[in-house]
């Protein structure tokens, strides 16, 4: 039975002392790489739509590129439920900001800073949010492209990779990226990287989304399928003689 001081509290809060603290120790349903680059008009971002349940390719239409507010694009790798929880946090922040009704709106730079503080706070509690977030948008007329990892580390760069993309796609971006590339060049480069990830990362599929952030606004495409090629010599005639891509 609850004491007098607990009777007006929500049941979960009142009963909390009687339950152990539960922390997520590993992701359950997760998404892999997010890639993003700056180009002449703004930022382009890509991610596949697979939600992996452990090693099972369970959910094939998970959209991990989301428009947040009026001027911010958010991409997420890692645990899907944690991503959904962070979306709710940001929406609550935006609602409070709207209710104050002072004309001020949260911009991309503030959301980027907010996420770095939230993830660092959870890291200090040893209750991580198992995500890396890519944030893109325009803040005070300037293009923003940054990433925040699950430890709260945050930085801005001309091109960003998360997940296995940091091992397989980042070298390609370093080699092929040029300043002020056109939208067509940016799309071709990112799609090439996504194909490489599909060939080499067993936690991805060739169904992807593309999103752009420009001064005209944010556009998130419907998922589409990349054409792939499996007739490469190393795929057909493997060195070991047993077939396969290795």
N, C-alpha and C positions, 0 to 999 in steps of 0.2 A: 504494500500500500504506500502511496506517495505521501510525503510529509507536507505540512502546511506551506512551506516555502517552494514546493515543487508543483503544487496543484494548478497553478496558472501557467506553467510552462508547457510547450508542445511535448507530446508523449515521448518522441525520440530524444529530446534534450533532457527530459526528466529522468528517463531510464538509462541514459548514457553511462553513468558510473558503474552500472552492473554488467556492461558488455566490454569485451576487449577492443582495443583499437585495431581496425583492419586497414592495412596498406596494400595497394596493388604492387605486386612484386614483379610482374611481367605482363606485357600486352596479351590480349586474348584474340580479338579480331583486329588485324593491323593492315595498313597500307604502306607501300614502299616509296620509291623516289618521287620527289618533286623537282622539276628543273625550271629555272627562270633566267631570263637575260634582258638587259636593257637594249633597246634599239632606237631608231631615229624618232619615233613618235611616242615612246613610253616604255612599257614593260610587257613582255610576253611570258606566259607560264604554261607548263604542261605537266600532266600527271596521268597515270593509268587509272582504271576504275575497279581494280581488284581489291576485295577485302579478304585477306587470308586468315582462315581459322586454323592457327598453327601452320602445318604444312599443307593443309587442304585449301584449294582454290574455291572457297565457299560462296562468296558474294561477288558477282561480276558487274554490278552497276552502282558501286559506291563512289559518289562524287566528292572529291577532296579539294576542289577549287570552289571557294564560296565568296560571293560579294558581301562585304560587311559595311553597312552604312552606305553613304553616297559616293565615297571616293577611295575605298580600300578593298583590295583583293587579298584573300587569305588562302594559302595552300598548306596542307598538313600531311606529314608522314607520321607513322606510328599508330598508336592505339586509337581506334575509331570512336569508342565511347568517350575517351578523354577529349578528343576533338569536339564532339558534340557538347560536352560540359563546358569547354572554353567558349564555344559559340554562344551558349546561354549566358555566360559571364559578361561577354562583350555586349550582348543585346540588353541585359539588365543595366549595364553602364550607360548605354545609349538612351534607354528609356528614362533613367534618372536625369540625364543631361537634358532631354527634351522637356521633362516636367518642370525643370527650373525656369525654362522659358526666358532665357536671357539673350537668345540669339546666337550663342556660341555652339559650335558643333565639334565633336571629336574628329580629328583628322588622322591620316595614316601614321604620322610620326608619333602621335600620342598613343595610338593602338600598339604600335611597335614597342614603345617604352613600357606600356602597361603589361604586355605579354612577357617582356623580360623580367619585370618585377614579380609577376604571378608565378612564373616557372622557377625563379630563384627562391621565392618564398617556400614553394612546395619542396624544392630540393633541400632546403634547410630543415624542413620537418621530416625528412626521409620518407616523404609520401609523394613521389614524383608524378608529374603528368608525363606520360610516356609518348611525347611528341617532339617533332621539330616543326616549327612554323615558318613559312616564307610569307613575308608581308610586302605588298607592293601598292603604290598609290602616288598621289601628288600631295605634297605638303608645302603650302605657301609658294606654289608655282614650281617647285622643284620635284624631280622624279625621285621616289624612294624605292629601293629594293634592299631588303634586309632579311636576316634569318635569326631565329631564336631557337636554341636547342633545349633539351629537357633539363639541363643544369642551369639554365638562365643565361648562358653565354650568348651575346648578341653582337652582330656586326653588319655593316652594309658593304655591298660589292656590286660590280658590273654584271656578274653572273653568279648564280647560286645553285647548288645541288644539295640534296639530302639523300639519306638512305644509301643504297648501293650506287646511286648516281655519283656519290663523292669518290668512288673508286673507279667506276667504269666510264662515266660520262664527263667528269671534270677534265681529264686529259684532253679529250676532244674539244671541249669548249676553250681551253687554254690555247690550243693550236689554231682553231678556226675562227674564234671570235675577233671581230673588228669593231671599232667605235662607229656609231651612227649607221649601222647596217639597216637595210630596208626591212619592211615587214615580211616580205617574201623570203629574204635571206635568213631572217630570224626563225621563221617557221621551218624552213628546210633544215637548218642546223639542229633545232630541237627535235624534229621528227627523226633525223638520223641518229641522234643520241637515244631516243626512245626505242628505236629498232635494236640498237646494240644492247640496251637493257633487256629487251624482250628475249634476245638470243641467249643472254648470259645470266640473267637473274631469274631464278625459278619462282619468285614471288610476284611476278608481274604477268600481264597479258598485253596483247596488241590493241586493245580497245582503250582509247585515250580521250582526254578533254584538253582543249586549248582555251586560254583566256588572255585577254589583252587589257591593259590599262593605258588610256590616253586622256588627253585633256577633254575629249568629247565624251568620255565616260568609260564604263567597264562592260566588257562583253565576254560572256562565258559560253562556249559552244556546246552543242549537244555532243554526247560521246560518239566517236567514229572509229572505224577500224583501219589500222595501218596495213598496207600491203607488205608482205614479207617474202624473203627469198631463201630457199633451202637447198639450192643447187651448187653452193660453193664447194670447191674441191675438198676442203678440210671437213665439211659436213658429210660428203658422200664417201670419200676415201680417207678415213681417219688413219693417223700414223700407227696406231696400235693394231689396226687391221680388223677391229671388231665393230666398226660403224660408230656413229654418234659424233657429236660436235667436238669432242676432246681428243 
